[in-house]
Amino acid sequence: MIELEGVPELIDPVMVAAFEGWNDAGDAASTAVAHLDREWKGEVFAALDAEDYYDFQVNRPTVWMDDGVRKITWPTTRLSVVRVGGEKPRDLVLVRGIEPSMRWRSFCNELLGFAHELGVELVVILGALLGDTPHTRPVPISGTTSDADLARRMDLEETKYEGPTGIVGVLQEACTHAGVPAVSLWAAVPHYVSQPPNPKATLALLNRLEDLIDVRIPLGELPEDARAWQVGVDQLAAEDSEVAEYVQTLEEARDTAELPEASGEAIAREFERYLRRRDGGPSADDRTRPPMPPKPGGTKDEDEDSSED
């Protein structure tokens, strides 16, 4: 039994999780959870035992100095809680860590134990994958679930993915079997500029999360960071004619694929999103659109995408 001391009774709690590693192209997902934790000043209340889940030759501990005393930080997964204010306050349980090296089922069961004790109503798992998507267009975000009813109610895709999976897929299926509603949000990161950070993808994930759980997320400097990132990649692409030509090919393919989205229903969705955000002042220029299936995986040919759980 998990006993949580010092954690107050939570209001309509949602668990938001992300894991560094295979499911985190450009560090976009883990950076999104770190942003939530920083902006809302999350308080860590639990950490999983690193000995149980991590190979320290793969994820090595780090040594640091504290007032002249050497200390070690072990790779692990930590849980913190934040309260989102407003007319309808609610709490978020933030899970941020590294994809475990072993005992994935026990790892998921331990997280579900926390979710049960805290009364979590929904689990949202963030991920990012590499895809054939141009950096000049809005970041494609895929929202998926294994629950057909949840897919209908929240306008999500019901996952049909088959193939290799990471901890995001395993945790989502564990939630489903435990009867806990769970959703995965995936950002597609251009494979030709995959190195972290990718603030544009992080921003797109937070925008989609904001819509999904109906909270206003303070974006801080992320919109400006995303614009600066795109300008920087534009400049790099302009210096290489082959890269510029390739980006143009991706743009044409993307624009052609999205022509059906230029419908009255799509325009209405975007206008509703604008109205929801307007009261809080101008929001990011990067607007995500309804999901289009990106190319898979943590790598270009691993289909971890839209619907990797």
Buried (B, 14 or more C-beta within 10 A) or exposed (E): EEEEEEBEEBEBBBBBBBBBBBBBBBBBBBBBBBBBBEBBEBBEBBEBEBEEBBEEEEBEEEEEEEEEEEEEEBBBBBBBBBBBEEEEEBBBBBBBBBBBBEEBEEBBEBBBEBBEEBEBBBBBBBBBBBBBBBBBBBBBBBBBBBBEEBBEEBEBBBBEBEEBBBBBBBBBBBBBEBEBBBBBBBBBBBBBBBEBEBBBBBBBBBBBBBBBBEBBBEBEEBBEBBBEBBEEBEEBBEEEEEBBEBBEEBBEEBEEEBEEBEEEEBEEBBEEBEEBBEEEEEBBEBBBBBBBBBBBBBBBEBBBBBBBB
